Amino acid sequence: MSTPQTPLVLTIQSHVAYGHVGNDAAMLPLQMLGIQPVAVHTVQFSNHTGYGEFKGQVFTPAHIADVLDGLRARGVLSRCVAVLSGYLGDAGVGEEILSAVQEVRAAHPKAHYLCDPVMGDVGRGIFVRPGIPEFLRKRALSMASVITPNHYEFELLCGGEPLTTVDAAIKAARAMLTHMHDAKSALIVITSLRTGDLPNDSLATLAVTANDAWLVQTPFIDLQPLPNGMGDVFSSVLLGHLIQGNTAPVAVSSAVSTLYALVQRTQSGERDLPLVACRDQIINPSEQFSAKPVTA
């Protein structure tokens, strides 16, 4: 009996020896969903910045290109069915990612590129190097088939215009979709959406395509500090479900439900999600939050 071929996903993100961010947050969810991550690390740090001081190195674009060249020589890039990227330390690394996306799509034209446009958050402001927001707006967006900005990052991508209603967010997303790869099937998922027309005691995730939109709401968990790597876990679970062939509302509902379950099980004061201890929540979250259709 032949063994079914496991889908490969190229994930180009940061790496920490201790903690769950970047590739170290994305790899286990992908594996649990039956997908083999091909991880290329953009940095190697002892721990993520949530712990304070850290040691390690940021890898150069030339280093990333060298690793990708080795994968190319093994025929690995042409076997990947999707690309995942998150925090960018350097716009030059971003260009290497886009080059890899083109190569993956040469073999698999419908391959997803999920770009988590990490730039900042409410309270912290922009925490990436100058040039990264411009690169994401002007270069990465046109190659991405799925983006997963938080509310703050989505406003940055829109030029800084505040979004105060769900209706305004949907309309802004529809305008942005026209600039993405294959606009008819592209997907924008806005996380941590807090607008005046949503309940204060809930946290919303809005998913928008060219023709449809869905809203997923969960109770707000007041956890201080919030664990690092939440966006990385969310994006990997979302992409995993899309690769499995699930529809956008099912994939978004599953990703939200998994992340909620993991955050709910995070002990106060912990800086990381309990990914390993609660790995069952990746496959079968204990509480399902449905994606409900909304119109603009």
C-alpha positions in Angstrom: 0.0 0.0 0.0 1.4 3.4 -1.0 1.7 6.1 1.6 -0.3 9.3 0.8 2.0 12.2 0.0 2.1 14.8 2.8 1.6 18.4 1.6 4.7 20.6 2.1 4.5 24.3 3.2 7.4 26.7 3.0 7.4 28.8 6.1 9.9 31.6 6.3 9.9 33.2 9.8 11.9 33.8 12.9 13.3 31.0 15.1 13.8 31.0 18.9 15.4 28.2 20.9 12.9 28.8 23.8 9.3 30.0 23.3 6.6 29.8 20.7 6.9 32.6 18.1 7.5 32.5 14.3 8.3 29.1 13.0 8.3 27.7 16.5 4.6 28.7 16.8 3.7 27.6 13.3 5.4 24.2 12.8 3.5 22.1 15.4 0.0 23.3 14.3 0.9 22.5 10.6 2.2 19.1 11.6 -0.9 18.3 13.7 -3.0 19.2 10.7 -1.1 16.7 8.6 1.1 19.2 6.8 4.9 19.1 6.6 6.5 22.5 7.3 9.7 23.3 5.4 11.1 25.9 7.8 13.5 28.6 6.8 14.6 30.7 9.7 15.1 34.5 9.3 16.7 34.8 12.8 18.0 32.5 15.5 17.5 33.9 19.0 17.7 32.3 22.4 14.2 33.5 23.2 11.6 36.0 22.0 11.5 39.6 23.1 8.6 39.0 25.5 11.2 37.6 27.9 13.4 40.7 27.7 17.0 40.3 26.9 17.9 37.8 24.2 21.0 36.6 22.3 21.4 35.4 18.7 21.7 36.6 15.1 19.5 38.1 12.4 20.2 36.3 9.1 21.0 38.2 6.0 19.0 38.0 2.7 22.0 36.2 1.2 21.8 33.6 3.9 18.1 33.0 3.2 18.8 32.8 -0.5 21.5 30.2 0.2 19.1 28.0 2.2 16.5 28.3 -0.5 19.0 27.4 -3.1 19.8 24.2 -1.2 16.1 23.4 -1.1 15.8 24.1 -4.8 18.6 21.7 -5.5 16.7 18.9 -3.7 13.5 19.7 -5.7 11.7 20.8 -2.5 10.5 24.2 -3.6 8.6 22.8 -6.5 6.8 20.3 -4.2 5.6 23.0 -1.8 1.8 23.8 -2.1 1.9 27.1 -0.1 4.1 29.7 1.5 3.7 31.3 4.9 5.5 34.4 6.2 5.3 36.6 9.3 7.6 39.0 10.9 10.2 40.5 8.6 13.4 41.9 10.0 14.6 43.2 6.7 12.9 44.2 3.4 15.6 42.3 1.6 14.4 39.0 3.2 11.0 39.9 2.0 12.2 40.0 -1.6 13.6 36.5 -1.1 10.3 35.3 0.1 8.5 36.8 -2.9 11.0 35.1 -5.2 10.2 31.8 -3.5 6.5 32.4 -3.9 6.9 32.9 -7.6 8.9 29.6 -7.8 6.3 27.7 -5.8 3.5 29.0 -8.0 5.4 28.1 -11.2 4.8 24.5 -10.1 1.5 25.0 -8.3 -0.4 28.0 -9.9 -3.1 28.0 -7.2 -0.6 27.9 -4.3 -1.6 30.1 -1.4 0.8 32.7 -0.1 -0.4 33.7 3.4 1.4 36.9 4.5 0.9 37.9 8.1 1.9 41.6 7.7 3.4 42.0 11.2 4.0 45.7 11.8 2.7 46.7 15.2 -0.3 46.7 17.6 -2.4 49.0 19.7 -0.4 50.4 22.6 3.0 49.3 21.2 2.7 51.2 17.9 4.9 50.2 14.9 7.8 47.9 16.1 9.3 46.9 12.7 12.2 48.6 10.9 11.6 51.5 8.6 10.7 50.3 5.1 8.8 47.2 6.2 5.3 48.8 6.1 6.1 50.2 2.6 7.4 46.8 1.4 4.2 45.0 2.7 1.9 47.6 1.1 3.7 48.0 -2.3 5.3 44.5 -2.8 3.9 41.7 -0.6 0.2 42.6 -0.9 0.2 42.0 -4.7 1.6 38.5 -4.3 -0.4 37.4 -1.3 -3.6 35.3 -1.6 -4.3 35.6 2.1 -3.4 38.3 4.6 -4.0 38.2 8.4 -3.4 41.7 9.8 -4.7 42.7 13.2 -6.9 45.8 13.4 -4.0 48.2 13.9 -2.0 46.7 11.0 -5.0 46.7 8.7 -5.4 50.5 9.3 -1.7 50.9 8.5 -2.2 49.0 5.2 -5.1 51.3 4.5 -3.0 54.4 4.9 -3.7 55.0 8.6 -7.4 55.8 8.2 -9.3 54.8 11.4 -11.9 52.1 11.0 -14.8 52.6 13.4 -17.4 50.2 12.1 -17.6 46.7 10.7 -19.2 48.1 7.6 -16.2 50.4 7.0 -13.8 47.5 7.6 -15.5 45.4 5.0 -15.5 48.2 2.4 -11.8 48.9 3.0 -11.0 45.2 2.7 -12.9 44.9 -0.6 -10.9 47.8 -1.9 -7.7 46.2 -0.8 -8.6 42.8 -2.3 -8.4 44.4 -5.8 -4.6 44.8 -5.3 -4.0 41.2 -4.1 -3.1 38.1 -6.1 -6.2 36.6 -7.8 -8.5 39.2 -6.3 -11.6 37.0 -7.0 -10.4 34.3 -4.6 -8.2 36.3 -2.2 -9.0 36.4 1.5 -8.4 39.2 4.1 -8.8 38.2 7.8 -8.7 41.0 10.3 -8.0 39.8 13.8 -8.5 41.6 17.1 -11.2 43.8 15.6 -12.6 46.4 18.0 -15.1 48.8 16.5 -17.7 50.9 18.1 -20.6 48.8 16.8 -19.2 45.6 18.4 -19.7 44.6 22.1 -17.0 45.7 24.4 -16.8 42.3 26.1 -16.0 40.5 22.9 -13.2 40.2 20.4 -14.0 39.9 16.7 -12.3 38.4 13.7 -13.5 39.6 10.3 -13.0 37.6 7.1 -13.6 39.2 3.7 -13.6 38.0 0.1 -14.7 39.7 -3.1 -18.3 38.6 -2.6 -18.7 37.5 1.1 -17.8 38.5 4.6 -18.0 36.7 7.9 -17.6 37.7 11.5 -16.4 35.4 14.3 -16.9 36.7 17.9 -15.4 35.3 21.1 -15.5 36.5 24.7 -12.7 38.9 25.5 -10.0 37.3 27.7 -8.3 39.9 29.8 -4.9 38.2 30.2 -1.9 40.3 31.1 0.5 40.0 29.6 -0.9 38.4 26.5 1.3 35.5 25.3 3.5 36.0 22.3 3.0 34.2 19.0 -0.8 34.3 18.9 -0.8 35.7 15.3 1.7 33.0 14.2 -0.4 30.2 15.6 -3.6 31.7 14.1 -2.0 32.1 10.6 -0.6 28.5 10.6 -3.9 27.0 11.6 -5.9 29.1 9.1 -3.5 28.1 6.3 -3.6 24.4 7.3 -7.4 24.3 7.1 -7.3 26.1 3.7 -4.8 23.6 2.4 -7.1 20.8 3.6 -9.8 22.2 1.3 -12.0 23.8 3.9 -14.0 26.9 2.9 -12.9 30.3 4.2 -15.6 30.5 6.9 -14.8 27.0 8.2 -11.0 27.7 8.2 -11.4 31.1 10.0 -13.8 29.6 12.5 -11.4 26.7 13.2 -8.4 29.1 13.6 -10.3 31.4 16.0 -11.6 28.5 18.0 -8.1 27.0 18.4 -6.5 30.3 19.4 -9.2 31.0 21.9 -8.8 27.6 23.5 -5.0 28.0 23.8 -5.3 31.6 25.2 -8.0 30.4 27.6 -5.6 27.7 28.9 -2.6 30.0 29.2 -1.6 30.6 32.9 -1.4 34.1 34.1 2.1 35.5 33.7 3.1 33.0 31.0 4.7 34.5 27.9 3.9 31.5 25.6 0.8 29.6 24.5 0.6 26.0 25.9 1.0 24.6 22.4 2.5 21.2 23.3 0.5 20.6 26.5 -2.8 21.5 24.8 -2.0 20.3 21.3 -5.4 18.5 21.1 -7.0 21.9 20.8 -5.3 22.4 17.4 -7.3 19.5 16.0 -10.4 19.6 18.1 -10.9 22.9 20.0 -13.3 22.4 22.9 -15.5 25.3 21.9 -16.4 26.2 18.4 -17.1 29.8 17.4 -19.0 30.0 14.1 -18.3 32.4 11.3 -21.6 34.3 10.7 -22.3 36.1 7.4 -22.3 39.9 7.4 -23.1 42.4 4.7 -21.8 45.8 3.9 
